[in-house]
């Protein structure tokens, strides 16, 4: 049976610490429905088959009996259906939990995307119903990140609920009654605002007992199994549990009571499953008499049961006034369900989708900083679902996500182009400018074609970087908006035989755009020479090498240096592979080799453990994934602080998993550091390493443009999962087309940097953001010979803003109507990139004069600090405090409160959110 079809209700057990021994256990029955937003079926298919009927039938049944209650988690389905629920929300019998568009994944999602999808969901609920979620329900993501509790605390949540943690750890927490604790997810934040009470669900997770003989072997799941593509016309679903009758009620009650008491023993406070409640009348009509029977015989069963919301359960726990253990910044990743069942495969599943999601997100953020109000059905939110960006969905759902993201990217490009080009009031420049002139090449009558591009820096700091413009002419010279020549390099395109890659060195201020004029010529410049400021590069080919064709003793004797101002890369001419990297600034050489390796995956469940969408299982050692190495070098004149590596892989052979293995002579002792959602670095020690080693001089850093799985199989070694293609005969996977037969070609990009611990910290924190948010290159015309003015508006402006910003809707609940955008108000979010103690200078608090920093956007007239998603004024936000065995966290306020002069101080890893009100620029 499909995993998301199994569950019905959750019951949480509570016993007052002062209760008499013979007093019955108090159980909270929390009706809920776990509905994956895009997993096996598309959103539209799920809405048609069952999701719409969940809310329709739930509201109908809640209205019939005031005892009944229900919680809703993911908002994407609900966004499509919400008209009849306002009164139930007002009465507190329908409670919105979490409130994001989806229950986002915690392993491969980026911090900004998590915040965005929560902000959209919270804004919808607040504008529509005037409610703000206070509790999380993260029961299905494949592991739990330490970033998530920090974000939920900053959003104003009282408590956090998770489920999927490593199987052996969960068993230990159950035995020691450690499933409840106060989590302080960031080692840098000292403010009490970041801690949050966390409840880990027990081994039954969000389920009740199933496969009971007296129930038609279906347990408490009276709904049965959802049918696709259409729900049954007679309302009878497959595998429906036998109804509650006089003959069955006692067996149901006894089973439920015993399970409640079993689970209650695992918690200090003794206190469903997927796609349930799509026929709520069936669920409630069986639950009502069962609960009545248990309560009428509470002395016999030792429990009482009642309908509840999650908020009511956490309120009872909070009122117990117990003291709780504190968990620091450790996370619950990776996640395993049993031995040899590590859920690490999804880190590389559907690599193309992962990259597309990151690029679309970066484009959206760039458009938001231009005050674009982007509305294409919120395309980036649903893909952050834990069965979306993870790549664990079926092919048709993956196609849906891909199509939505591509449509979204096109929409963003149109919005950005309109902001720059349309001569409307409130645009970014004057209505027109002088037309370009027809140029002729010196000494000939050849007309030079002209093309204009705008390059926009979406980052808050100044950058000098390289952008690539694809052209169809063999020669081009580039000029900036002041008419000055710009350094560039042109070469044959790596992707096409009929185009050329024009690499242009651009220097831009924070949030600045500049226009560049490209003069194209059909006459190529002589190879390895310069025409104006453009260098014509030509590839130098070397003989193809076969691995192992020469002995080990012969390698490393013939080395070819490739260098810039930062690094010298030594390439081994006997293998055509990287041999070493020298940091020219710190004069240290590290031996480095990089090779593609592949694991063969088992697809036959009769043979042994399999790899699938979720799980990566090794059945034999990896082998080299190449037969020969061809090397070409394109000497150029572009200098950067990182080495950019782009790969093209696929289609792969079936049941193959390809990794990039980087081996160095650094002493790491199988210890590596990975980021948690781009927020903070986590130390990962090999489980069998009792005394980890760390190199005390240099650090090798790999930054990626999308999520990857990584491991360290030996000291100084890093293995990155790049791509996978699988098939297996597990019926559950095969029946729902979840075998991951991915025939795509992936093209991930990585930046490699090396340096001292201090310098590498500076490189990876800023570099990771720069890789994710590269400049936008916007062609504003096609090559034309001119003359002919285009009348395109243009202005040069900049602001050193260390933030993201977007136009926002009006602040209060809109009286049950959609709020109109307020373009004079911006939601500004500022984050300190560095962790406490990471850098002696850059880890210091930063004071910002918002009025001065934002002067490029307009005149600031008011600033108010808000919660993470903008729905709370922080002065009115009152979160529960929890007693801990170690005492309270720092009780001081945020690092520096907002002053009347609009000054604020940001401490390491703080994320601060503000509404900034500008004077109307265009009356």
Secondary structure, DSSP 8 states (H G I E B T S, - for coil): --GGGS--EEEEEE--TT--TTS-EEEEEEEB-B--SSSSS-HHHHIIIIIHHHHHHHHHHHHH-TT--EEE--HHHHHTS-TT-HHHHHHTSEEE-S-SSS-B-SSS--HHHHHHHHHHHHHHHHHHHS----B--B-SSSSB-HHHHHHHHHTT-SEEEE----HHHHHHHHHTT-SEEEE---SS--BGGG-EEEEE--TTTT------GGGTT-TT-TT-B--SSS--TTS--BT------TTTHHHHHHHHHHHHHHHHTTSSS----BT--TTHHHHHHHHHHHHHHHHHTHHHHSEEEEE--HHHHHHHHHHT--EE-EE-S--B-S-BSSTT-BTTGGGTTTHHHHHHHHHHHHHHHHHHHTT----SS-HHHHTTBTTTTTS-S-HHHHHHHHHHHHHHHHHHHHHHHHHHH---TTSSS-S-------EE-TTS--EEEEEEEEEE--SSS-EEEEEEEEESSSEEEEE-TTS-EE-EEEEE-SS-SS-EEEEEEEEE-TT-EEEEEEEEESS---TTSEETTEEE--EEEEEEE-TTSS-GGGTTSSEEEEE-SSEEEEEETTTTEEEEEEETTTTEEEEEEEEEEEEE----TTTS----SS----SS--EES-S-EEEEEE------SSEEEE--B-S--TTEEEEEEEEES---TTEEEEEETTTEEEEEE-TT-SS----SSEEEEEEESS---EE-SSTTEEEEEEEEE-----HHHHHTT-S------B--EEEEEEEEHHHHHHHHHHHHHHHHT--EEEE-S--B------------------SEEEEEE-SS--SSS---EEEEEEEEEEE--S-TTS-TTTTS-EEEEHHHHTTTT--EEEEEEE-TTS-SBTTT------EETT---B---SSB---TTSEEEE-TT-EEEEEEEE--S--
